[in-house]
Each structure stands twice: as C-alpha cells, then as structure tokens.
C-alpha cells in the first residue's frame, strides 16, 4: 500500500508541476464543515473571482481535515485581454473569504515544483474520499498543461490516466 501511495504522490507532483499556477491558497473555516459544504463555499468564492475580475480560472483543490478543516488550492487565471491572477489583488480576495468563513492566505507561486511538493505532502491519500482532490475548470487545465514550456495535450492525458479515480471534478453548474 505504501508503494502505491508513493506512486500516486509522484503522479500528483508530475500533474501539478505541469501547470503554470499563479496562486497558492489556503482557506480555513470557523467551524467544522463537511467536505460537501467546504467545496460549495470554495466554489462560490472562485466563481465570485471569475465574475468580478472577468477571468477564466482553473484550480486544483485539496480538502484536508487532519486538524482543522481547510482547503489548499493551486489557481491560475486568464482572459483574452492578457489579464491573469498575478494582476489581481490577493488582499482583496483574502478579505472576501475571511469576512464569512475564517482565514485566507494567498501566496504567489514562484516555484511550482515546491508548491506541488507541499500540496502532495498534505494530501490525505489514505482516506477513502474520492472528492479529497478536485479540479475546477478542467478544460483550462488541459489548455495550460506544460512540458518544457510547451502546451502538450497528451502529457495532460498521461498524468490524468496515472491518477485515475484519484481525480474528481468540481461541478461548475451548481
């Protein structure tokens, strides 16, 4: 089991490091919440960023309930005018979450492999929850998959195949 867990962590690191994520986000809650409610609140927050900032956003979301329920997100954003998450106020969006839920820490991603390492270390891979790790806007993630600086569709598909059932998709129509 431990060997399979290591293979899964390696596959996640490969998958994550192939995307030009801009924000590493930690979202916390004031009270215990179910993974369903955590996803719902997270989705509302991500959608509000999309609408207000006029961005298409993709995210990888990891639900962690080891001590205090929290979510880690790796996010990227784009629009046709060249705007991305790097140009958006991290402070403003942190306050928007913190007003209602609890804490929000948004950091710029400078080292995608380092962010991938940290995220994978915090994944609760022994848990039998298929919604432990989710993607938001799978289509944009596919478009932004990188290998040596080049977008390559089959690389994304290979990583996705390695992850198999360990990759779930957030409903974007809720």
URSUL-V950431 format. One record per residue. RES is the residue in three letters. SS is DSSP state (H for helix, E for strand, - for the rest). PHI is phi in radians with two decimals (NA if undefined). Layout:
BEGIN
RES;SS;PHI
RES;SS;PHI
END
This chain:
BEGIN
UNK;-;NA
UNK;H;-1.09
UNK;H;-1.14
UNK;H;-1.10
UNK;H;-1.09
UNK;H;-1.14
UNK;H;-1.08
UNK;H;-1.14
UNK;H;-1.09
UNK;H;-1.11
UNK;H;-1.09
UNK;H;-1.10
UNK;H;-1.04
UNK;H;-1.10
UNK;H;-1.05
UNK;H;-1.15
UNK;H;-1.25
UNK;-;-1.61
UNK;E;-2.16
UNK;-;-1.46
UNK;-;-1.09
UNK;-;-1.89
UNK;E;-2.07
UNK;E;-1.92
UNK;E;-2.12
UNK;E;-2.09
UNK;E;-2.00
UNK;E;-2.08
UNK;-;-2.16
UNK;-;-1.30
UNK;-;-2.40
UNK;-;-1.09
UNK;-;-2.30
UNK;-;-1.32
UNK;H;-1.10
UNK;H;-1.10
UNK;H;-1.18
UNK;H;-1.07
UNK;H;-1.09
UNK;H;-1.06
UNK;H;-1.12
UNK;H;-1.08
UNK;H;-1.07
UNK;H;-1.05
UNK;H;-1.14
UNK;H;-1.09
UNK;H;-1.10
UNK;H;-1.15
UNK;H;-1.13
UNK;H;-0.95
UNK;H;-1.20
UNK;H;-1.23
UNK;H;-1.63
UNK;-;0.96
UNK;-;-2.17
UNK;E;-1.64
UNK;E;-2.06
UNK;E;-2.12
UNK;E;-2.59
UNK;E;-1.93
UNK;E;-2.06
UNK;E;-2.05
UNK;E;-1.55
UNK;E;-2.28
UNK;-;-2.13
UNK;-;-1.08
UNK;-;-2.04
UNK;-;-2.01
UNK;-;-0.97
UNK;E;-2.72
UNK;E;-2.13
UNK;E;-1.97
UNK;E;-2.26
UNK;E;-1.91
UNK;E;-2.25
UNK;E;-2.41
UNK;E;-2.52
UNK;E;-2.59
UNK;-;-2.54
UNK;-;-1.21
UNK;-;-1.57
UNK;-;1.57
UNK;-;-1.26
UNK;E;-2.51
UNK;H;-1.14
UNK;H;-1.10
UNK;H;-1.72
UNK;-;-1.73
UNK;-;-1.23
UNK;H;-1.15
UNK;H;-1.12
UNK;H;-1.03
UNK;H;-1.27
UNK;H;-1.13
UNK;H;-1.15
UNK;H;-1.08
UNK;H;-1.25
UNK;H;-1.15
UNK;-;-1.00
UNK;-;-2.00
UNK;-;-1.79
UNK;-;3.00
UNK;-;-1.78
UNK;E;-2.52
UNK;E;-2.04
UNK;E;-2.07
UNK;E;-2.17
UNK;E;-1.22
UNK;-;-1.53
UNK;-;-1.84
UNK;-;-2.29
UNK;H;-1.12
UNK;H;-1.16
UNK;H;-1.13
UNK;H;-1.12
UNK;H;-1.07
UNK;H;-1.00
UNK;H;-1.10
UNK;H;-1.10
UNK;H;-1.13
UNK;H;-1.08
UNK;-;-1.64
UNK;-;-1.31
UNK;-;-1.60
UNK;-;-1.31
UNK;-;-1.42
UNK;-;-1.26
UNK;-;-1.51
UNK;-;-1.85
UNK;-;-1.15
UNK;-;-1.68
UNK;-;-1.15
UNK;E;-2.25
UNK;E;-2.28
UNK;E;-2.03
UNK;E;-2.13
UNK;-;1.12
UNK;H;-0.99
UNK;H;-1.08
UNK;H;-1.20
UNK;H;-1.05
UNK;H;-1.07
UNK;H;-1.12
UNK;-;-1.77
UNK;E;-1.09
UNK;E;-2.07
UNK;E;-2.42
UNK;-;0.89
UNK;-;1.47
UNK;E;-1.96
UNK;E;-1.31
UNK;-;-2.37
UNK;H;-1.08
UNK;H;-1.16
UNK;H;-1.13
UNK;H;-1.08
UNK;H;-1.11
UNK;H;-1.12
UNK;H;-1.07
UNK;H;-1.09
UNK;H;-1.13
UNK;H;-1.12
UNK;H;-1.39
UNK;H;0.88
UNK;H;-1.25
UNK;H;-1.50
UNK;-;-2.15
UNK;E;-2.01
UNK;E;-2.07
UNK;-;-1.28
UNK;-;-1.22
UNK;-;-1.64
UNK;-;-1.91
UNK;-;-1.20
END
